[in-house]
């Protein structure tokens, strides 16, 4: 439901009511308790995180064909040697040190 234009404080909390099955509520309560959170805090955190994921998955970034071509060229170009890269390539991997 959109916020009312007469609402003077856009940061004020508003009620949100829902009906859920007891088994679902019990599952949420168990998880919230394990995290030391209230049911409300747990549900708000989980739903906000999921809402952000959905919106970010639908975000489209557009760039000009020239910038995209430059991006691809940089990905395809070999790494330029530098001291840090040389040191990394000469360091044994932890799983090879036995």
N, C-alpha and C positions, 0 to 999 in steps of 0.2 A: 504494500500500500504506500503510495507516495506521501512524502511529508507535506504537511499543510503549510501554506505560505504564511499563515498567521502564527506559526510556531516561532517564538522569539529565540529559543535556545535549541539549535540544531543538534547539540550534543546530549540533550536530555534523553533518558531511556524511555522507550515505549514498550507497551506490552506485546507479547507474541504468544498466542495460545495455540496448542495443537493437541490432537488426540493420538495416542499410540497404544499398542497392545502391551499388556503387562509384562510379557516376556522381553519385549524390546526395552521397556523402562528398566527392568531388572538388570539387563545386560549393560545398559548405560550407567546405572547406579554402581554396579560392580567395578566397571572400568574407572569411573570418576573417583571412587573410593581408593582404588589402587594408586591413583595419582594425587590423592589428597585434595581433590577439587569438589566443588558442589556440582550437582547435576546440571544446573544452569550454566556454570562456568565451563564445564566440560562440553556441553552441547554448543554453546556459543563459539568456543575455540575451534571445535571440529567443523562446524558448519561454515565459519568464516574462512578457515583454511581451504575447505573444499570449494567454496565460492570463488576464492582467489585463483585456485588451480583452473577452474572452468573458464574464468575470464581470461587468464593468461594463455590458456590453450587456444583461445579464439582470437587472440591479438595478432594482427597481421602487420608486419613491417615491410614497407616497400622502399626500394632504392632504385636509382636510375640504372639502366643497363651497363653504363660505363663503370659505376661503382661496384656493381656485382661482378663484372668481368675482372676488375682489379682485385677484388676479394678472392675470387677463384684462382687467379694467377699467384697470389701470395700463398694460398694453401698448397698449390702445386709446386712452388719454388722450394728448392732444398734449403735446409737451415744454414744460415751463415755461421761459420765457425767463430766461436769466442771462447774465452777462458772457462766460463761456467759450463758450456756445452762439452768442451774437451775434458774437463774434470769429471763430469757426469759419465761420459762415455768410457773413461778409464777406471771408474769405480766399479768394483765387483758388486753384483746384486746380492742381497742378504741370503738368498736361497742357494747361491753358488759358493758361499763361504763355509764350507764344511770340511 
